[in-house]
């Protein structure tokens, strides 16, 4: 019989529901958000994000 090679998994690429996949997804989403933000200053970012959060709340509440 041939021996199997032991394969080590990258903890950020789990497929069995562990937090590693969520961590890598969160990091990637934050990086995309920073890229999409572009030239908007972080202090002015709330002017764009808070209305979106509020509309999402209304959508979940009354939609």
CORQUIPE-V539841 format. One line per field, one symbol per residue. phi: phi as a letter, one per 30 degrees, with the letter a starting at -180 (. if undefined). Layout:
BEGIN
phi = ???
END
This chain:
BEGIN
phi = .dddddcccdddbdcciddedddddddddddddddddidddedcdddcdddddddddddddcc
END
